Amino acid sequence: MSQLSSFEEFEETRRRAAETHWSGPTSIRVGMASCGLAAGAERLYRAASEGARLGDADFNVVRVGCRGSCAVEPMVEVVCPDFHLIFSDVTPASMDAIIEGARTGDFSSFEAGETLWQERQSLRADGTPFVTRPGYEGDVPDISSIPFYRPQRKIVTRNCGLIDPFSIEDAIARDGYAALVKVLRDNDPQAVIQTILDSGLRGRGGAGFPTGRKWAIARAASGKEKSVFVNADEGDPGAFMDRSVLESDPHTVLEGMTIGAFAIGASIGIIYIRAEYPLAVQTVQNAIVQAREYGLLGDNVLGTSFSFDVSIRIGAGAFVCGEETALIASAEGKVGEPRPRPPYPAQQGYHGNPTVINNVKTWSTVAAIIINGAEWFAGIGSEKSTGTAVFCVTGTIKNTGLAEVPMGTTLRDIVFGVGGGPEKAGREIKAVQTGGPSGGCLPSSLLDLPADYEHLTEAGSMMGSGGMIVVDDRTCMVNLAKFFLNFTMDESCGKCTPCREGTRRMHDLLDKITSGQGTEEDIEFLEELATYVKDSSLCGLGATAPNPVLSTLRYFRDEYEAHIREKKCPAGSCAALISFVVEPEKCTACGACAKVCPVEAVPPVDGAPPIIDQSTCTRCRTCYEVCPVEAIRIE
């Protein structure tokens, strides 16, 4: 492919790509993002590719990214002219049947399985498909009838699971780079910034700063070589939004940052990705090479006077490098530590020049706004939090995965609509933690709270980058706060005293409370210390690290008091405050508990209920988990 040197050449390429895009009566799509590969998707893809090479085969096989339903990977979709099949938890044996159906064109036996739909709220767990009808529009099957997808509205993830992330023509066929062409043709950088301002787009990396305002500051600032950065240093526990987008649709990110570079007058682009994301690095590297080959990056983009190129920086996994100034320092080859602000990066950033840093999800939204207009985007979500939010929904729920919903969607609609409710029957949702380790823990009484910047912050949590961990009534909230604080304590760069020493001291207090050694004064001191760390830390990591502590003290103070006054853990979670006892009237003397005990604290007794040796028991819960008749209780 020779470089495209004009808008007309691009439009011709776009027309040709749309015509040939997955041509053929049937397409088999195999999800091969990290979640799919971890579940065995590569083997399925090889089998399907081999089947497509047979003489009488009339179907093609496409590797695609993540559809969001990570819990049911490996996931395979079959798209035919008049129907669409979704297969979950696909095994090699069921893949053989799918290939045979694609080869013969006969999927009637699969369609008969539709009545099995009720086995899982999102996708079936037995490998049989869910049939969506009527057919599909273009190459986008209608999946709105599936509960997992019903509350969703896809903007950031609009191409994820639909295109081959290694094919620029697949991206172009789905309107990739059309927004860039529009911007370059209009040749009005200020109009681009105004469109982003009018849309109300806010940074999706956590702080929620208005994107258009940041761009305007950078455009007005003086500097020799302005730059734009993609912050893909996603380090929150339980978060994989940025990784999934980069693995599934890298060209949308490249297009967004190229538009941003044109708007502020930048010539340098850097994508900062952590080393733990090898597949994302691979897809982005490939996308950059392809974009250069097509004349969409480099000197004189599409024959215009605008020149812009992109490179990758690999982060070493330091959580603090998600903070803008620390990220810049790392990209410059320095120690990844934050610096005081102002000046802000949009004024003085990379090598002292104006720099715009936005999150992966922010850049992925830009092209959609340019194509559809600011009013369209502003009409989605709430008044001050426009557009959509991408959440990684994890924890003790049925359907874990990636979900994109309009801003302002309630926590209840996400937890029960997308997530399907508690993972185990009889359990109750206790809390939802939003915003990653720097967010807050909100009780089930607030499940009707809209998930947007204003409401979450007011409730003591935050939007953050999109992590959402749901816990049920078996979770100790004091111990959960300690878990998150342990993470931020370890990830503190140590530059400022409040964060370096304050997080460690808070962790010590929580450890003291969960071990049954806490006092009433410890709660008072913990709250005072958390407030001090929040107000006086140098960067956002330290300022938000106390949020799990402050929010659990606000909503679950009774659990702290129970640990101190009663020396009990209400959730039966803290090892120092619980014991496991066999109930003789329930026990069948099956011996399962004795077989699995790692320290032989449950001596086998033929024909009689065992007695657990409390002096030997390590409170590992193994006996409790394996008992088939629930004859072991927690005291």
N, C-alpha and C positions, 0 to 999 in steps of 0.2 A: 504494500500500500504506500503510494507516494503521499507526501505532505499535502494537506488541503491548504490552498493559498487564497481562498475567497469564500464568501458566504454562499455563493452559488454552488461551489463544489461540495460544501458541507451539506446543503439541502439535498443534493443529488445522492450523496452517501446515505443520508438519513432515509430518503425514499427507498433506496435499494435495500438497506438494512431492514426496514419495516416489511418489505415484500418477501424477503428470504428468511426472516426471523423464525427459526424452528419450523421451516416448511415441512409439510408432511401431515398425514391424517392423525397421527398419535405421537405424543411426547411423553416420555417417562422422566420425571424430575426427581433426582436423588439429592436430599439435603446433605451437604458436605461442609458445613461450618464445623467448628470445634465440637459442638454438642453431637452432631451426627457422626463425625469421625470417631469420637470416643465410644459411640455405641455400635460401631461396626459398619458404617455406611460405605467405606471404601470397597469392601468386599462385594457389597450389593451393586455398586456402580460398575465394577469390573465385570460382574456377571451380566448385567444389563447391556453393557457395551459389547460384550462377546455375542450376546443374543442378537443384537442389532446388526451384526456383521453376517448373519446367516443369509443364505441366498433369497429366501422368500420373506424376509423381514421387511416390514413397511412402517417402521417407527424410528424415532431418534431418541437419544439419551442425553440428558442435560444435567450437568452438575450445577446445583444452585446453592444458595446460602441458607440462612436460618429463617424459618417461617415464624419462629417465636415459641412453638410448642416443644420446648426442649425436653420436657419430661417424657415424651412419647417417641423420642428418636430411637432407632433410625426411622425416618419418615420418607415415604415415597408417594409422589402424586402422579396420576395418569390423567392427561388432558386429551380428550377426543373432541371431535366437532360438536357432539350433542350431549356430552356428559363429562363429569369430572369425578375422579375417585381419589380419596385420601386414605393411605394406608399408614398405620402407626405400629411401632414396635415390630418392624419387619424383620423376619428371620430369613436365612438363606433359602429355606424350603418355600416360604411364602413368596419370596422374590422369584423363584423359578415359575411359580404359578402366574405371577404378574407378567413375566416375560412371555409366557405362553399365551396369555390373554392378549398382549400387545401384538404378538406374531399372528394370531388367528383373527384378531378383531372381535373376539367373543368374550365379553365381560359379564354375561348374564348371571353366571354363578356367583360372582362377587356382589352384584346388585341385590341378589336375594338375601344378602347378609345385613341389609339395612335395619332390620328389626333388632339387631344386637346393639344398636346405638346407645341404649341406656346404660351400658356397662361402664362408661366413662363420660364425664360431662364434656370433655373437650374432644377427644378422639378415642377410638376404641383401643382397648388394651390387648386384644387377642389377635391383632394383625389383620382383621377384616376391615374393609373400607367403609367410610361414610360417603354416600352418594349425594352430591349437591346438584340441584337442578334449578332452572332449566339451562343446561349447557354452560357456556361461558361467553364473556364479552371480550373479543380479541384473545389475548393470552392471559387474561386475569379472571380466573374462576371465581364465582360467587361463593364465598365461604361464610357469609353473614348468618346463615342458619346454624352454624356451629357455636355453641355457647361460649367457648373460649374466645372467639373472634367477634362475637356480636357487639360488645360494648366498644370495640376498637375503631379507631379512625387513623389510617396509615398515611403519614406524610414523610417522616424521617425514614420509616421502614417500607416505603411504598414499593420498592423493587426487591426487597429482601425475600429470597425464596422463589423469585420469578425469573431472574436472569443468572447467567453464568458470570460470576464475578471476575473471571479471567478474560472475558470477551468485551472489548469496547464496542463492538457492533451490537451486541445485545443491549448495552446501555443506551446507545444512540437510537436503537429501535424503540426504546421506551422513553423517548424525548430527552435522553442525556445530551448535555451541552447545548440544547436549544435555547436555554435561558442565557448562556454565555454569548451565543450568537446575537440574541436580541439586545443585550447590553452593549456589545461592541458595535453593532449596527447603529444604535441610537447615539452612542458616543457622548453620554452625559453622566459622568461619575456622580455629580451632585444629585441627580434624579434617582440614581440607584440608592444612595444613602437615604434620601427622603422616603423612598418606598419602604425600606427596612424600618425606618423610624415610624412611619404611618402604620405598619403592620403590627407594631407592638412587640416584635420578637425580642425576647430576653435571653441572655446567655443560659444555655442548658447545662453548664458545667457545675452549677451549684449556687453561685452568688445571685444570679438572675439580673445582672446589670443590663440595661437596654442596649442591644447590639448596635442599633443605628447611632446612638449617642457615642459609643466607643469609636465607631468608624469615623464619625464627624470630627472627633478630637484628633484622631490620627491624621486625617486629611489636612486639617488646619495646622498641624505641627510641622516644624521645619526639620529636615534631615536629609542626608545624602542618599541613603538606601533604606527605604521603608520596607517593612517585612510583615508577613502574616504567618501565624502559627496555628497548627491544629494541635490542640491538647488532647492526646490520646493516652495520657498517663493514668489510666483507670486503675486505681489501687484499692477501692473499697471492698471489704469482704461481702460476697454475695452479689457483686455487680459485674455485668458483662455486656452492657448496652453498646458501648463504643466498640468493643471487640467484635460483636456480632455485625454491626453496621459495616465496619471496615472489611470484615471477611465476606460480606454478602453483597456490598454495593460501593466499592471504593471510588468509582467515578463520580458519584453524586457529591462526595466529599471534595474531590479535586475540583469539580466545577464550582462548588460554592466558594472555596477559598480563592479561586481564580477571579471570580466576580468581585469578591471582597478586595483583592489586590488591585483590580482595575479601579474600584471605587475610591481607595485611599491613595493610589499612586505608588503601589509597592512593586518591586521587581523580584523580591526574594520570598519564597515560601518554604516553610519547614514543617514537617509532620513529626511530632515527638511521640514515639510509641515505646511502651515498655517491652523489655526483652522477653517477658513471659508470653508474648503474643506472636509466636513465630508465623502462624498462618496469616494473621493480619499484616505482618511485615511483608510477607510474600505477595499477597494480593495487591497491596499498595505499591510495592516496587514494580510489579507487572503493569499496573494501571498507569504509573508515571511514564514508563517506557512506551506504552501504547499511545498515550496522549501526546507525547513528543513526536512519535512517528506520524500521527495524524495532523500535526501542526497546531494542536490545541494547547501546547506548552512550548516554551522556548522563545526564540527571537521572532518578533513580528507575527504574533498569534493570528492565524487565519488571514495573513496578508495585511494586517493593520500595523500601526506604529507601536502597539502595546506589546511589551516583552515581559515574560514572567516564567520562572522555572521553579521547580519544587525538588527538595531533597528530604531525606529521612534522617532523624537522629534517634538512636536506640537508647532508652533509659535503662538504668540498672535496677529499677524496682523500688526506688525510694518514694514513699507515699507523699512526702513533702514536696516533691517535684511536680505534683499536680497544682501547686500554688504558682501563680504566674511568674513572679520574680525569681523563684527558685528554679523553675523550668528554664527560664532564659539563661540563668547562670550555668546550669547544666549543659545547655546547648552551646554555650560559649567555651566549654571545656573546663569550667570552674567547679568548685564544690557546690552541690545543689542546696543552697541556703537562701531563705527569703531575705529581702532587704526592706528597710522602711519605705513607705510611700506617703506622700508624693516625693518625686515625680512618678507618675503611673507609666506602665509600659507603653500606653498609647502616645505618651509624650516623649519618654526616653526609655527605650527597651533594649532590643538586641543590638549589641555593640554601640549603645548610646543613641540609636535612631528610633523613631516612632515605630511601634510594633503592636499589631492587633492579634490577640490570642483569643481564640474561641474554641469551644468544645466540638467534638465530632458531630454531635446531634445538631448543634447550631449551624455549622456549615452545611449539613445535609438538608436543612430547611430552606436555605437561601434560594436555590433554583426554583423550588415550588412557588415561593412568594413572587419571584420575578415573572414567572409564567402566568400565574393565576391572579396576581394583584394583591395589594396590601389590604384592601377591603375584604377580600375573600378570607385571608388568614385571620384578620382581626375579628371576623364573624365566628370564629371557632374558639371555644374555651370561654373564659370569663373576661370581664372588662379590663382588668389590669394584668391578667395572665392569659394571653391569647395563644391560640394554636393548640398543639398537643404536647403531651409528656410521655416519654418512654420510660417504663418501669421494668426492673428485673424483679419479678414477683417470686420470692422463694420462702422457704420455711415449712411449717407444718400444715400445708394445704395440699389439695389434690393435684392441682395443675400448676406446676412451677414453669416459669419461662419468661419470655420477653413480651411485653404488652405495650401498645401505644394507644392512649386514650385522650379525648379532649381534656384540656385543662379544666379543673373544676369537677371532674367526675368524682363521685364520693368514694371514700375508702371502702365502703360496703360493696359498691358495684365492682370494684377491682378485686376485693378479697373473695366475694361470693360469685360474682358474675364471671370474671376471668379465672380466678383461682379455684372456684368450685367449692369453697368452704373448707372446713377442717379435714385434715388428711384421714383421721380415724373416726369412725362412728362413736358417738357418745362424748366426744371431746368438744370443748368450746373455745372459740377464739378469745384470747386474753388481751393481746396487744398487737399493734403494728408499729414497727420501727421504720421510719423513713429517713432518707438522707445519708445513708451509710453510717460509718462509725461516729461521724460528727453530728448525726441527727438525733431526734428524740423518740421516746417510746410512748405511744398514745394508746390509751385504754380502749376496750371494745365499746364503751359508752360514747366514744367519739367517732364511731364508724361512719356516721352520716356526714362527717366533715368533708367539705370539698377539698380535693387534692390540688392545691395551687399554692403559689408563693405566699400570698397573704395569710390564708387560713392556717397553713401548716406552721408558719412562723409564729403567728399569734398563739397557737396551741402549745408552743414550746418545742417544736420540731423544725424541720426545714425540707425544702424540695430536694436540695442536694443535686447530685448527678443522676439520681433515679433509682437508687437501691431501695428495695422494700422487703423487709423480712417480717413474716407473719408468725406469731407464736401462739400456742394453745395453753391450756390451764396447767400443763406440766412444767412450764418454764418459770424459774425463779427470776424475778425482775432485778433483784439485787445482784445476783450472779451474772445476769445478762449485761447490766451496766459495767460490771467488772471485766467482762469479756471484751467489750468495745474499748474500754479504757486501757486495757492491756495492749490492744493494738495501737492506739494513738500514742501511748507511752513509749512503746518500742520504736515507733516511726518518727518521734520528735527528733528534729535535727540537733537540738541542744543549744541553739544559738541564744535563745532568750531564757532567762531564769524562770519566769512564771510557767512556761510550758514544760521545760526540762525537769524542774523540781516539783512543780505543782501537780502534774499528771502522776508522777511517781508516788507522791504523798497521798493523793486521792485513791490510788490503787491499793496502797498499804491499808488505808482505812476500810475500804471495801473488803479486802481480804480478811481483815480482823473481824468484821461484822459477819461475813459468811462462814467463818470458822467458829462462831459462837462466843467470841471474846469481846464483842463490841459493847460500848456503853452509850447512855443517852447523850453524853457530851460529844460523842463521835459524830452523831447525826448533825448536830449544830455546826461543828467544825467543818464537816464535809461540805455542807451547803455554803458556808462562808468561803471556804477555799475554792470551791467550784466557781463561785461568782467572781472571785479575785482573778483566777486564771482566765476566765472568759473576758474580763474587762481590760486586762493588761498584757496579754500575749502579743507578740510581734506580728504574727500572720494568722490567716484563717484557720490553720490546723489547730493552733493552741486556743484560739477564740471559740472554736466550736467543740473542742474535745470534751468539755464538761456537760454538753447537752444530754447525753444518756443518763448522767447522774442527776442533773437538775430535773429532767422530765420524770424520771422514776420516783424521785423524792416528791414531786408535785402530785403524781397520780397514784403511786403505790407506796406511800409512806408507811402504811400499815404493815407491809411486808418487812420493811426495815425494822420497825418496832417489834414485830414478832421474833425476828432473829435475835434482838437484844433482850427483850423482856422475858420471852418465853423460851428462848434458846431452841426455837423450832423454825424450820423452813416450811412455810405453808404449801409450797409447790412440791415438797418432797424431793428437792433437787440437790441441796448443799450437803455433801458427803459427811461433814463433821456434825451435822445436826439431825441425821436420820439413822434408822436401823431397819433391817428387813426381818420380818417375822413370818413363820409358816403358820397358817391357820389350819389346825388339825381337822376341823369339820369339813373343810373343802378339799384337803389334800388327798390324792389318790395313791400316794407313795409310788409314783411312776419312776422316780429317780432322775428325772431330767435335770433338775437343779444341781444335783450332786455331780453329774457328768460334765457340766459346763463350768463349774466354779474353778477359777484359775488358781486359787490358794487353798483349796480343799477345806473351806469353812463350812461346807454342808456335807457332813459325813453320811455315807450311804447306810440306811437302816432297812433291812429287808422287811417289807410288809407293814412298815409303820412310818408315820410322818416324821421327817427329819427335824432336827433342831439346829438352827444356824448358830455357829460359834461367833459371837459378837466381837470377841477379842482378836479373831483372825480375819474377819470379814473386812474387805477393803471398800465396800459400798460401790462396787462396779456396776451394779444393777443387772448383771447377766442373768442371774437366777430369776429375777423379777420379770425380765423380758421373755424368757423361754417357758415359763410355767404355763402349761396348756389349759389349766382350769382356774387361773388367777387366784391361787391359794396363798400367794405371798403378798403381804401388805407392807406398806411403808409406814413407819411410826416416827 
